[in-house]
Amino acid sequence: MNQVPYDGSGFDQDSPPKPVEIGKEYDVEIQETSRRGEGIARIEGLVVFVPNAKQGDKLRIKITNISRRFAEAEIVGAAEEKSETE
């Protein structure tokens, strides 16, 4: 088994790399609402909580925090519409 050397980041080495990065923006669709009223989107299976969003919203979000099992983001604006030719 190949072990990755400890990089000092404080993350558990057994946790897989996350599909998002803090500060990066992503286009998502809010799929459901949490018990706390936040919108929930998923990026490659990772749950992302988005305050002030509701189910069905298509948004551009910016990741603000990443924890072991989920991420948090803020709304940047509406998601960019993709053309039929893409």
FENPEUR-V435897 format. One record per residue. N is the residue number from 0. PHI is phi in whole degrees, -180 to 180 (none if undefined). D_LAST is the distance of its C-alpha to the last C-alpha in Angstrom with 2 decimals. Layout:
N | PHI | D_LAST
N | PHI | D_LAST
This chain:
0 | none | 40.78
1 | -84 | 39.20
2 | -103 | 39.71
3 | -80 | 37.69
4 | -62 | 40.19
5 | -64 | 40.63
6 | -101 | 38.74
7 | 80 | 40.65
8 | -78 | 37.73
9 | 88 | 39.58
10 | -83 | 36.87
11 | -64 | 38.05
12 | -66 | 37.35
13 | -80 | 36.78
14 | -79 | 33.84
15 | -68 | 30.48
16 | -63 | 28.18
17 | -84 | 26.14
18 | -81 | 22.31
19 | -129 | 22.61
20 | -131 | 24.57
21 | -61 | 26.81
22 | 92 | 25.56
23 | -84 | 21.84
24 | -107 | 19.42
25 | -139 | 17.03
26 | -92 | 15.08
27 | -138 | 16.92
28 | -117 | 18.22
29 | -73 | 22.01
30 | -95 | 23.17
31 | -160 | 26.90
32 | -121 | 29.77
33 | -77 | 32.31
34 | -63 | 36.06
35 | -87 | 36.20
36 | 92 | 33.73
37 | -84 | 30.79
38 | -73 | 27.26
39 | -120 | 26.04
40 | -119 | 22.53
41 | -128 | 21.79
42 | -120 | 19.82
43 | 49 | 20.04
44 | 90 | 23.21
45 | -81 | 24.84
46 | -73 | 26.18
47 | -125 | 25.52
48 | -90 | 27.94
49 | -129 | 26.92
50 | -63 | 29.91
51 | 63 | 29.77
52 | -120 | 26.71
53 | -129 | 26.92
54 | -54 | 25.29
55 | 95 | 22.08
56 | -65 | 21.37
57 | -109 | 17.82
58 | -130 | 18.75
59 | -100 | 18.20
60 | -122 | 21.15
61 | -121 | 23.13
62 | -70 | 25.08
63 | -111 | 28.79
64 | -156 | 30.57
65 | -127 | 30.11
66 | -115 | 32.86
67 | -61 | 33.56
68 | -117 | 31.95
69 | -158 | 29.64
70 | -130 | 28.15
71 | -124 | 28.59
72 | -145 | 26.35
73 | -118 | 26.61
74 | -77 | 24.37
75 | -99 | 22.85
76 | 172 | 21.18
77 | -76 | 18.60
78 | -65 | 15.21
79 | -73 | 12.46
80 | -75 | 10.57
81 | -89 | 6.79
82 | -79 | 5.78
83 | -67 | 5.68
84 | -86 | 3.84
85 | -78 | 0.00
